[in-house]
């Protein structure tokens, strides 16, 4: 049988708290936070109920800096990463375990206006270079030109 091993996690949810950027003793940026993800469950009378799972996540280096800069408590986020389990011994000598998503990439979910409205009293979190729809307000800038096709019979579909 082929070696069939992979570990990929994709989550979409909302941040439970503000991510706090820290640094390791070696100066590597890291942030950890939880993401609330809604899940539907069926009760005994077959009614759909909604509950939330709180998933612990950790991001390193530039991904940690990006998340801590542009995402706040309540922000919608889509993350891609892998599931990791680790263990350690605490100060009382007890063995402790943690399972968390180690984030490879994080993406915006809300539009700029949605996120600005949900975060009262603060500037929008989108970077200056983020502009999903180009504006052609001035006459010097013109919208892209598209070629008119007069005969639909030449189309391949």
C-alpha positions in Angstrom: 0.0 0.0 0.0 1.2 3.5 -0.8 2.3 5.8 1.9 -0.8 7.9 2.4 0.0 10.6 5.0 -1.0 14.2 5.0 -2.1 16.8 7.5 -4.0 19.8 6.2 -6.5 22.0 8.1 -8.7 24.7 6.6 -10.8 26.7 9.0 -13.2 29.6 8.6 -14.4 31.4 11.7 -14.0 34.4 14.0 -11.2 35.4 16.3 -12.2 34.9 20.0 -9.7 37.5 21.2 -7.1 40.0 19.9 -4.0 38.2 18.7 -1.0 39.3 20.7 2.4 39.4 18.9 5.2 38.1 21.0 8.8 37.1 20.2 10.8 34.0 21.2 14.1 34.5 23.0 15.7 34.3 19.5 13.6 37.1 18.2 11.1 35.1 16.1 7.6 36.6 16.0 4.8 34.3 17.2 1.1 34.8 17.9 -1.5 32.4 19.3 -5.3 32.8 19.5 -8.5 30.8 19.2 -10.9 30.7 16.3 -14.6 30.1 16.9 -16.1 27.8 14.2 -19.8 27.2 14.2 -21.0 23.6 13.9 -24.5 22.2 13.4 -25.7 19.4 15.6 -28.9 17.4 15.7 -30.8 17.1 18.9 -32.9 14.1 19.8 -36.0 15.6 18.2 -34.0 16.1 14.9 -33.9 19.9 15.2 -30.8 21.5 14.0 -28.9 23.4 16.7 -25.8 25.4 16.3 -22.8 25.2 18.7 -19.3 26.6 18.4 -15.9 24.8 18.5 -13.0 26.9 19.8 -9.8 25.9 17.9 -6.4 26.9 19.3 -4.1 28.3 16.6 -0.5 29.5 16.4 1.3 31.5 13.7 5.0 32.2 13.2 7.2 34.8 11.5 5.6 37.0 8.8 2.2 35.2 9.2 2.1 36.1 12.9 2.9 39.7 12.1 0.2 39.9 9.4 -2.5 38.4 11.7 -1.6 40.5 14.7 -1.6 43.7 12.5 -4.8 43.2 10.5 -7.1 41.0 12.6 -8.8 41.8 15.9 -11.4 40.1 18.2 -14.5 39.2 16.1 -12.7 39.4 12.7 -13.6 36.7 10.2 -10.6 34.8 9.1 -9.8 31.8 6.8 -6.7 29.9 7.8 -4.8 27.0 6.2 -2.3 25.0 8.2 -1.6 21.7 9.9 -2.7 20.0 13.1 0.1 19.6 15.7 0.1 17.9 19.1 2.8 18.7 21.6 3.5 17.8 25.3 5.5 19.3 28.1 5.9 19.0 31.9 4.6 21.9 33.9 6.2 23.4 37.0 4.3 20.9 39.2 5.7 18.0 37.3 2.4 17.2 35.6 2.5 16.1 31.9 0.5 18.6 29.8 -0.8 18.2 26.2 -1.9 20.7 23.6 -3.3 20.3 20.1 -3.4 23.3 17.8 -3.4 24.4 14.2 0.0 25.7 13.0 -1.0 28.3 10.4 0.7 28.4 7.0 -1.5 31.1 5.6 -4.3 33.5 6.7 -6.8 35.2 4.5 -9.4 38.0 4.8 -13.0 37.0 4.7 -14.8 40.3 5.3 -14.9 43.1 2.8 -13.2 46.3 3.8 -16.5 48.0 4.6 -17.8 45.0 6.7 -14.7 44.9 8.8 -14.7 48.7 9.3 -18.3 48.7 10.4 -17.7 45.8 12.9 -14.7 47.5 14.5 -16.1 50.8 15.7 -13.6 53.5 16.6 -10.7 52.1 14.6 -9.4 52.4 11.1 -10.1 49.5 8.6 -7.6 46.7 9.0 -6.9 46.3 5.2 -3.4 47.3 4.1 -3.1 50.3 1.7 -2.3 48.0 -1.2 -5.5 46.0 -0.7 -8.1 47.2 -3.3 -10.3 44.4 -4.7 -12.1 46.6 -7.2 -10.2 49.2 -9.3 -11.8 52.5 -9.6 -11.7 54.5 -12.9 -12.9 57.8 -11.5 -10.7 60.2 -13.4 -11.1 60.6 -17.1 -7.3 60.0 -17.5 -7.8 56.5 -16.4 -10.0 54.5 -18.6 -11.6 51.1 -18.0 -10.0 48.2 -19.9 -11.2 47.8 -23.5 -12.9 44.6 -24.4 -13.1 43.3 -28.0 -16.6 43.0 -29.4 -17.5 39.7 -30.9 -20.1 40.1 -33.6 -20.7 36.5 -34.5 -21.3 33.9 -31.7 -20.9 31.0 -34.1 -17.1 31.2 -33.8 -17.2 30.6 -30.0 -15.8 27.1 -29.0 -18.7 26.4 -26.6 
